Amino acid sequence: MPPLPRDNRLDATLALLKDPYRFISKQCRVYGADLFETRLMLRKTICMTGPEGARLFYDQSRFMRHGAMIGRIQKTLLGRGGVQGLDDAAHRHRKQMFMSLMTPERIEGLIATTAEEWQARARPWALKDEIVLYDELHELLTRAACGWAGVPLPEAQVRQRTREITALFDAAGSVGPKHWRARLARKRADRWIENVVVQIRSRQIRPPVESAARVIAEHRGLDGELLSPHVAAVEVLNVIRPIVAIGVYITFVAHALHHYPECRSKLEAGGDGSYPEFFVQEVRRFYPFFPAVAALVRSDFDWMGYRFPSGRRVILDLYGTNHDARTWDSPEAFQPERFREWDGSPFNFVPQGGGDHNANHRCAGEWITIELMKQASDFLTRRIRYHVPEQDLRIDYSRLPALPQSRFIISRVRLHA
Ligand code: HEM
């Protein structure tokens, strides 16, 4: 059996941090393979890219998640004890709780709440010389997410809570003081939501039965017990945090509208029925957000002539799979119409993970993400007018999450009647 192609560095962590979205696919091109072995944070790791790698990665008889998560990410972005680290029956049971929040009626409720926030937040924009769209979206989406999830957000706390939730995803991938800020934010946010869970259980507050906070606070595990307040808080934040993080994609929506005026014209005209969806799908494919996901090999197996030993960490390259030329013609071109022909495979387009939403770890919030991005596209093309002043719109690919350098400044905002 041939050995796996091997990166000859002692440890590739720095190379990965320098270019987190493109490191794996670049190295795979060097080796002429879909996978290679390296060390990340001194631990042997197999890196894979492409649809066949994704199909393998989501085979749960071969991989598990428990123990796979990188510690720094768990202590900031995700928290401890959440659905991401569960396997098998425990995972399916917890995942069902999340999926029950994603009915068309519940998603419509979130869209309606968010529409009110767009209207209310955008009015003061017209009175300012300019605003930074990415920064404005944090508060707008925090208000919408908490409102929809049934988490009380007193006006006096809006700023502080917005800062904490934002730090969970905006600073999690950093090193140094920013990373420590994210860890502190995680502690504070966990404590805040633990309190909310305790208050729901003691009926001091009564959010609607179908709200995320109520469903999670009252959820019982396979053992028939309520989740600990800490784990319940982590799961409520697994709903609120990523809704606020959709601000990253909305910033890229604005970026794409600016760089591809022909797409903007189609959206302004109302497009044909499917065009808004093709547009946001292309934003999710083209722009960088979540670079990769990790799992551990359950027990030895062979794949394509290579040995995967028990316990080995395996990382799947999401960004590179979305830019794989075997699936996507001219992958570096922004072409929403390509989604007219897309085969719908759960393994070749994986911005939020792949496989099956119920059975695998694929993102529970994919429909919410698509709908909130469509709503933002509509708002930015048909509800307001604005000017895009001179600024540095280059995307910083070394940052996690990647963003335009300027965070997208707009000026001369006018609301349509
Ligand atoms: C899982 C990305 C929005 C809830 C994931 C995964 C990714 C991802 C890459 C992991 C997939 C895997 O491990 O195989 C994103 C991105 C989003 C987003 C880029 C855009 C902002 C959302 C939203 C929600 C959500 C809006 C809920 C309201 C979850 C949950 C999981 C998850 C609960 C864990 C699923 C599991 O472990 O079974 N997401 N997500 N996400 N996402 Fe999202």
Residues whose N, C-alpha, C, O or C-beta is under 5 A from the ligand:
A	BS01	HEM	V83 Q84 K95 F98 N238 V239 P242 I243 A245 I246 F289 F290 V293 P351 Q352 G353 G354 N360 H361 R362 C363 A364 G365 I368 T369
